[in-house]
C-alpha cells in the first residue's frame, strides 16, 4: 500500500526519474530539477512537497515552494505548488497527494503552470483562475529608441541604487539563468527579472528568449520596451523577450505579438490577494529556467 509523506532533500535521487516523465523533463537539466529540493529562501522547513511511496519506490510527487512576500504592507506566506506527477499504475494515490495541498493553512497557494485538466479541477475546488497569456516583444528600429533612459544590467549596480525590495529580489534570484534589469527614466524606475530560457519556435528548433517573471512598473516598461529589448538581446544573447499580458497592466507595445498556442491560465487560492499580486518570482519558473 502506498503512503504519502513529506518530501525531504535526500529524496531527490528517487524523485528525479519521475520528473523525466514530464513532457519537458529531459530538456530540464538534472541540476535544475535539483533546485526544487534546495531551500533557497529559508522558508521550506526541510520539506519540499510530498511524495507517494510504495515500498522503497517513490511513485508520486508534488512540489511545494514556499516564500514570504509583502502585499499592501502585510507579510504573507506563499506556497507555489508545481510538478505534480504520479505513475499511471498508482493514479489512485493522486488524491492522497492533493489532500495535503488542500489541508494547507495560513498560506496563499498558487499554481502557475497547471495542465488544462488540473486547471479544471482547481476551478471546481474554488481556486481563482486568471489569465497569463504571453506576448513576444521584438527589437525594432523605432523613434522610441531615442527616449532618454539608463538601463542597468549588472546586479551589483542595480542593488546600489534600487529599493530594498528590489535588492531582495536580486539577492534571492542568483541562479545562473536568472537575469536582472533596471530601467531608470524621468517617468520612474522599472525593475525587470527574467530568465534566459530556450523555447521551441518551430518543430524541434529552440531559440533563447528573455522570459520575464516580474515587472515593477508597466508604464516605464512599455515606454522603453524597444531600447530595453535591444539591450537585453545584446547582453544576454536572446532573440526577443516574452512577457505575460497581465504584467503590462493594459499598456500596449506595438512591436509585439501574442505568443502562439493560445491563451494560458493559472490559479490561486487566497482571500487576501488578487491576480495582480501574483508574479513568477519565488516559483518553479525561476528555479527550473522556464
N, C-alpha and C positions, 0 to 999 in steps of 0.2 A: 504493500500500500504506500502511495506517495504521500509525503508530508511537506508542509510549507514552513520555511524558516527564514530568518534574516540572512541576507547575502553579505558575507564578510570579504575582506580584501583577499584572503587566501583562497577564496572560491573562484577567482578569475580563471585559472587554468581549466577548470571543469565547465565554466560557463562559455568560454571562448568558442568551442566547437559549435555551440548553439547559435552564436552571433553570426557565424559564417553562413547560416541558412537564410539570413535576410537577403533580399534582392541586391542590396548594395554591400552586403557583408564582405565579400572578397576585395572590394575596392577600398575599404577602410583598413588601414594597417593594424597589425596586432598591437603596436604601441598606442595608436589612437583608441582602439577598443579598450585598452587597459585604463585609459583615463576615467572611465566610468567607475573604477574601483580605487580611485585616488581622492583623498579628502582635500580638494584644492582650496576651500574657503573656510574650513574649520567647523562645519555645521552637520557633518554626517553622523557623528556619534558612533563611528565604527560600523555603520550599516549603509549598504549601497543598493538597497532594494530587497527583493525577496526571491528565493529560489524554490522550485518544486523538485524535491529529491525522491528518487525511487531507488532504494537500496543505497549503493555508493555512487549512483549516477545522478547528475543534475539533468532533469528533463524539461525544466521550465525556468523562466527568469523574467522579472520585470524590474527595471531600473528606477531608482528614486534619487534625484539630485536636489539637495537642499541648499538654500541660501537665505539671506536676510536682505530686504530692500526697504527703503523709506518711501512711503506713499502718502502724499499730502501731510507730511510731518510725522506719520505714525510708522514705527518699525514693525514690519510684518515678516513672518517666516513663510517662505515659499517652498513648495515641493513640485519639481518638474518630473513627471513620470514619462518614461520612454522605453523603447526597445523591449516590448512585451512579446515573448515568444515561448511556445510550448510545443514539444514534439507531438506529431499527429496522433500517435498511439496513446498519448496521455492528455488529450484535449479536455477530458472530463475534469482535470485539475485546474483548468484555466480560471474557473470561478473562485477557486480557493485563493489564487493569487490576487484576483480582483477584490476579493473581500478585504484583503489587507489594505488596499488603497481606499476603499470606501470607509474603512474604520479610522482613517487618519483624522485627528482632531487638532484644532489650533493652527492649521496651515492653509495657505491658499494654494490649491492644487491646479497645475497647468498641464496640458497635454498638447504639445505644439506640433507633433508630426504624426497624427493618427492616420490609419488607413480609413477608407470610406466606411468599412464595416464597423470599426471601432468608433468612428465619429457618430454613426447612427446609434450605437449602443450608449455612448455617453450622453447623447441628446435625450434618450429615454430616461437616463439617470439624473436628468435635470441640470446637466452641465450647460454653461453658456457657450454657444458657438459664435465664432467671429471669423471674419474674412481675413485671409493672409495671402491673397493673390499678389504675385510679384510683377515688377516691371524691370526690364533691362534698359539701363541708361548708357547711351553710347557717347563717345567723344565726338565733338562736332565743331568745325570752324565757324564760330558764331561771334557776333559782337560782344556776347556775354563774357567771352574770354578776357575782355579788356576791363571788366568790372574790378575795382580795387579790392583786394583782399590778400591776406597772408595765409599760406597753408603750411602747417607743421605736420611732419610725418614721423619725427623721432620721438619715441615715448618719453625720454628724459626731458626734451624741450617742451613737450605738451604738459608734462607734470609740473614743470617750473612755473607755468602761467595759468593753469586750469583751476577749477573749483575743487574742493575736497572730494566731492562725489566723483568727478571725472578722474581725479588722481587714484581713487579706489578702484574704479573700473579698469584703468590702465594696469594698476598693480595686480589685480585679480585675474587678468586675462593676458598671460605671458607665455602661453604655449607657442611653439614656433610658427604655427599658421595664423595666429591672432595678430591683427594689424590695427593701427590707430591713426586717426587724422583729426586735426583741429583746424577748422576754418575760422579765421579772425577777420571781421569786417566791421564797417560802420554800423551795420544793422544788428550786430551782436556776434557771439561765437557759436559755432556748431561743432560738437564732438561727434565723430563717427567711428564706430568699432565695426570691423569686418574681418572675414577670413579670406585668405587666398585659397580658393577651392575649385577643383576641376569639375565641370558639368558636361553632361552629354548634350551635344548640339545636333547631331545627326548620325543615326546608326550607331557606330561604336566610336565616333570621333568625340574626343573630350578636350575641352579648352579651359584655361584658367580664368576664373572670374573673381571679382571682389564681391563677396556675398555679405551684404550689410546686415548687422544684427542690432544696431542701436543708432538712432539719430536724435540728437538733443534739441535741435532747432530746425524744423522742417522748412521754414521760410528761407533761412540762410542757405540750407542745403539746396533747395530748388533754384534759388537765385544764382548760386555759384556752382551749379552742377557741372557745367561744361568744363570749367577750369579744374574742379575737383576730380572729375573722371580722368582728365588728361594727366593730372599729377599722379594719381593712383596707378594709371596704366604705366607710367614711366618708372615709378619707384617700386611697384610690386609685380611688374611684368604680367598684367592681365589684359584681356581683350575688351572688357566692359564691366559695368557694375550692376548687380542685382539688388533691388530694394523692395520691400513689401509696400504695397499701396498705402496701407494704413499708417505707415511711418511718415508718409508725406502730408498727412492731415489735410487732404484736399488740394494741396499745391500741385501744379502741373509742370511737367518737364517735356517740352515738345520733341526733344531728341531722345525719346524713349518709346518702347513698345511693351505691351503686356506680354509677359513670358508665356510661351506656348504651353499646351497641355491643360488648358482650362483653369477654372477657379480652384483655389485652395482654401481650406478652412481648418481652424484649430479650436480648442475648447479650454475652459477653466471652470473651477468650482470655488466660488467665494461670494460673500455678501459684503465685502469691503472694497473690492477693486472693480474696475471696468476693463474692457478690452484695450483702452488707451493706456492702461498702466502695465500692459504686458509687452515685453520685448523678448529678444532671443539671447540676452545675456544670462549667464548662470544656467545654461541649458545644454542639451546634447549638441546643439549646433556648434558651440564654441569649443566643446571637448573633442568631438568626432570630425571636425572640419567639414560640416555640411555646407 
